[in-house]
Amino acid sequence: MFNKGQNDVKPFETKVWLSSPTMHGEELQYMTEAFETNWMSTVGANINEAEKGICQKVGCKYAVALSAGTAALHMAMKLAGEDLYGATKLGKGALNEHRVFCSDMTFDATVNPVVYEGGIPVFIDTEYDTWNMDPIALEKAFEIYPEVKVVVIAHLYGTPGKIEELQAVCDRYGAVIIEDAAESLGATYKGVQTGNFGQYNCISFNGNKIITGSAGGMFLTDNEKDANKVRKWSTQSRENASWYQHEELGYNYRMSNVVAGVVRGQIPYLEEHVAQKKVIYERYQEGLKDLPIVMNPYDEEQSEPNFWLSCMMIQRDAMCRQVRGERDSLYISESGKSCPTEILDAIESINAEGRPIWKPMHMQPIYRMNGFVTKDGNGRARTNAYIVGDAVDVGMDIFQRGVCLPSDNKMTAEQQDVIIQVVRKCFE
């Protein structure tokens, strides 16, 4: 339990969330329109307008509205597998036991669709500059597994990775990129929106994202043929016949016109939400600047994040003793030091929500025996590769020392000041 002066701070009457939906009114108007016109299923004006609106925002030619970002990733995996390895046989995934390189520090929705299509994820370690896939580790991975043809790249917490370097490595080995921009809608790399850099691209409208539909996601592409395939597959692969005709495996993945009404109403506010999130990040940066921490970093010359979540990482010599099991954690409070568990306890004590950094995929029990490649070229599948003085396993290091801070854009400056005060108390 947090015990560094928490009684000095009165808990908030209303909970301050990590990142909750921010509604504006137009969303209800479009949902009501769907209700009143009886377009409640997976066709309607809201879907058409939401797809058009995202294309205009992101700068892509085609968007296919789906039930979740995970569904978009699944369709991307299926497309990549069929394009590279041939048509899927019934009962066999399109990736059919081929290895796929994946970002290691991400939510498991990035990785699970690889397995849906029969692929074998191999995890690529993270780098410290952006907390995203390390191009050096990716190069090493191709040296170990030169046959790999698909690389899944996620942009953590809304910060673009080293896209140009990652693309160059993939190009050298003839591999295609699936870009998971679920967390980074509105972020740019060299002036170009994320969601444009892969051959297959995906975004999410989950309830906590920068804009939301309460659920939903989209597949993004400049390839009309791929867009049409995803539209067909996501509506149970129904053929153009007057009866229900099915000649290949299909899925019930289309976005509902009601959910699309929420997305449609949110789209005009994307830039406003990004600006609000940036203010939160900068306020944390200023308020915590003399503590032994760093904020989640980005390359200011190359990219502009959407600042979806503000995160911090404690310097190694300022970490108190902390032990984490599979589901629980313990720490010993020490003067002048802290750890993620203590900080999260402190935030919770004032009725606010923080969260640990994503636990890397290679540390997850379900994927613990999969390949994992670091920048020194090790193809390890173990969780004991972390070395404190050397940080061989960068993802594990960030996980051990990192915290996601409350980043809700409805949080007031006064509430954030209280959170900053509580975080500072952890280092007293």
N, C-alpha and C positions, 0 to 999 in steps of 0.2 A: 504493500500500500504506500501511496505517496505521503511523505511526512515532512517535507521541507517547507513548512509554513503555509500549508494549504488552507488552514482555517482563517487566514488573513484575507482571503479572497472569497467573496460571496458568489455562489453559483448563479449562472444565468437562469432567469425564470423560463425562458423559451430556449430550447436546445439550439446550439450553433452546430450545423451539420458540416461534414467534410465537403460535400458538393451536392446540393439538391436542385430540383428543377426550378427555374425562374419563369413564371408565366406572365403574359402581357395583355391578354384579352382576345386578340385575333384568333388564338387557338380555339377558344370556345365557339367563336363565330363560325369557323370552318367545320368544327365537329357538329354543330347544330345544323349547318347546311347539309351535311351528309345524312343526318337523322331525318330532317324534314323532306329531303328529296328521295329518301329510302335507298341511297347508295351506301350501304353499310358493309359491303363485302370487299373483295380485293380488286375492284375496278371503280373508277370515278374521277371526278375533276381534281380532288385533293391529291391523289396519287400522281396524276399528270403534272400538276403544277409544282408539287414538291420535287419531282424528278427534274423538271425544267429549272427550278430555282437553284438546286444544288449544282447542276451543270454550270449555271451562270456564276455562282460563287466560286466554285473550285476551278473552273476553266477546262473541264473535260467535255467530250461530245455526247456521251451517253451515261445515264444513271438508271439503275434498275432498283426500285424500292422493294425491300424484302422485310421479313418478319424480325430480323435481328442482324447485328453485325456478324455474328457467328454464322448465320445462314449465308451471308455474302462471302465470308472466308471459305465456307464449304464449297460454294459454287466456283470460287476461284481455284481451289485445289482440284476440283473435278475438271475444270477447263484446262488447267496446266497439265494434268495427267493425260488427258485425252489428246491434247495437242502434241505432247512429247512422246507418249508411249502407245498411242492408238486408242481406239474405241474400247469402252469398258464392257467386259463380259458380265452378264447378269450374275450377281453374287460376288463379283470381284471389284474392288475399288480401283479407280483410275490410276492411282499411284502404285498399286500392286507390289508392295514390299520394296519399293525404291526409297532410298534415303532422301530426306529433305532437310536442309539447313534452316534453323529457326533461331530467332532472338531468344536468349535465355531469360532475360529479365523482362517478364511480361505476364499478363493474365493468361490462364490456361486456354481461354477461348481462341487465342492466336494459334495454339498448337493442336488442340483436339481435332479440328477438321482434317489435319494431315492423317490422323489415325482413322477418321471416318472413311477416307478414301484408300485405306490400306497401306499408307506410307509409314516410314520409320523416321521419327524426328531425331535429328542430331543437333545439339544445342551449341551455339557460338557465344563465347564469353562477352562480357560488357567492357566498355572503356570508360574512363573517369570523366572525359571532357564533356560528354552529353548523356551519359548513363545508357547508351544504346549499343547496338552490336558493334564489336571491334573489327575494323577492316583487316587489321593484322591477323587476328584470330581467324577471320573468314578465309584469308589467303592460306593459312596453315591447314585449315579444314579441307580445302580443295587439294592440298598436297597429300593429305591422308585419304580422302575420298574423292578422287578426280572424276568419278562417274556422275556425281550429283548435278542435277539440272534445274532444281527449284530452290530458291532462297526466300524465306518469309521474314520480312523486316518490319518490326513495330517501332513506333516513335513514342517513347516512354513519357507519360505525364504531359503530353502535348509538346514535347521538345523534339524537333527533327534530328535524326541521326546524321552521321557523316555520309550523306547520300552519294555525293560525287565519288568518293573513295570506294564505297560499297559497290556502286554501279560499275566502276572500272574493274574491280576484282571479278564481278559476275561476268562482265563482257569477255575478259580474258579466258574464262573457262566455259563460255557459251551457255551460261545459266540464266534463267528468267527470274524476275523479282515479283513476288506477291507482296504488295505494300499494305500493311495493316495500319491504317490511319484512324483507327477507332477513337483514339484519345487526342488526335492532333488536328481535327477539323478547324480550319482557320489559321493554322500555322503555316509559315512559308520558309522555303530554302532558296536562297538567291532570288527572291521575289516570286517564286512559283509555289502555289499551294501544295501541301502534301495531299496525296490522293492522285497525283499525276505521274509519279516516278516509277511505278511498276508496270509490268505488262497487264497485271490484274490488280485492282485497287479496291479497298473496302473501308467504309466508315460506319460509325455506330450512332444511334440516337437513344441509347439506354438512358434511364432516368437521371443518372448523375453526370452525363456528358455536357459538353460546352453548350450545345442546344439539344433538345430532347423531343422525342415523340411519345415518351413513357416507355417505349420499346422501339424496335425497328432498326434498320440499317440499310445501306445501299452498296451495290456493286458499281464501280466506276470504271469507264474504259473509253478509249477513242476508237475502238474496233466495233463496228456495227454488228458483225457476225457474232462476236462474243456476247454482246448485249442481248441479241435475239435468242441465243442459246440459253442464256440465264433466264430470260423471261419464260421460255418454254419449259425448261426443267423445273422452275419454281412454281409452275401451275400444273404439276403432275404430268408434265410432258404430253399434254393433250395435243393430238394432231389436228390439222385443219380439216375436220370432217363434221358432218351434221350430227353424228353420234359420237359417243366417247370412244376415241381410237387412241391406243397407246402402243408405241413401237420401241420405247426405251424407258429406263427407270426415271421416275419423276419425284418431286417433292412438293409439299404444301408450304411454300416459303414466301408467298407474296405478302406484302404489307397490306393491312386493311385500310380502307378509305377513311376510317375514323382516326386511326393513328396518324395517317398521312395529313389529316387536318391539323393535328398538333404540330407536326414537323413544318408544314406550310406556314403556320403562324409564327414559328420560331425563327425561320430562316432570315427574315429582315433584321433580327437582333443579334446575329452572330458577331459582328464587329463590336457592338456595345458590350456583349458578354466578355469578349477577349480583352477589351480595354479595362473592364472592371476587375478581371482576374489579374491583369498586369499590375494594377494599383495594389492589390493584395500582396502579390509577390514582392513588390518594391517596398511596401511598408514592413513586411517581415525582414527583408534584407537590411533595412535601416535600423529597425528595432533590435535586431539580434547581432549587429555587425561586430561588436566587441566580445562576443562569446566565441569559444573554441569550436565553431561550426562553419560549414559552408552550405549555401543554398544549392538546390539542384541546378547544375550549370548548363550554359548553352553558348554557342559561338556567336557573339554579337555581330561579327562581320558577315557571317554567312546566313544566319537564320533568325527568324522571329517566332518564338513559340506562341502557342495560344494560352500558356500559363494556366492550364486546366487545374493542376494541383501544385501548390507550393510545398516543397519538401526541403528538409535539411539533413545534413550528415555530420555527425560528431567527429572531431579529430580523435585519432587513436589514443593519444596520451590523455585525453579528457574523458575516456570511457570508464565508467565504474564497472564492477564485475557483474556480468550478465550471462545467464545460461538459458538457452531455449531448447525445449524438447519438440516433439512433433506438434503438440497443441497448447503447451503451457510454457511459461517462462518465469524465471526467478532472477532477482538482482539484489545486490547489497549496496545500499545508498552510501555514497562517499562524499565528503566535503570537497567542493570545487570540481566535482565530476558528475556525470550523469550517463544515462543510456536510454535507448528508445523505449523500453518498457516503463521506466520511471516517468519519462516525459508523457507518454500516452496515459498513464495513471493520473498524472497531474492535470492533463487536459480533460479527462473524463470527470475528475473531481469537481470541475466547474460547469458541468453539463454541456460540454462541447465534444465533438467527434474528431479524433485523429485516426491514423491507421499506420501499421507497419508498411515499409516499402514492400513491393511485390517480392515474394519469396521466389528465387530463381527456379526455373523449370527443372534444372538438373538435380535440384535438392528435393523435389516432390517425390513422394513414395511411388506414384504411378509411373514416373519417368526416370527413376534413379539408376536404372541399368542401361539407359540410352547413352549414346556417345555424347561427350562434352569436350569441346576443344577450346583451349586457352591460347593466348598470344605466343606462349613459348612452345606451342605445337603439341601439347599433351592431349591425347584423345581419351581422357579419363571419364569414367562414369561414376566416380565416387563423390561423397559429400565431405570427405576429410582432406580435400586438396587445399583448403584455406590455410595460408601461412601469414601470421600477423605482420611480421616485419617485411614481407615481400609482396603480399597481396597477389599471389599467383591467381587466385580465383576472385576476380574483381567483383562479379555479381554477388557472391556470398559476402564479401567485405561490405558492399553498399547495403545489403540487406541487414547485416549485423549492426550497422551504425546509423541507418537512415530512418527517418520519420516523415510521414505525410501529415502536414499541418491542416487545421480547418481552413478551407479555401472557398467557402460558399460566398457567392457574389451578393448575397443579401445580408451578410455579416456587416455590422456597422464598424466604423473606425474605432469607436469606443470599445466595442466588444473585442476587436482584434488587439487593441492595446492591452486589454486584460489578459488575453491569451499570451501575448508577448511577455507580460509581467510574470505569468505563471511559468513559462518556459525558462525565463531567466532565474527564477527561484530554484529551479532544478540544479543549477550550477553553483549555488551558494555553499 
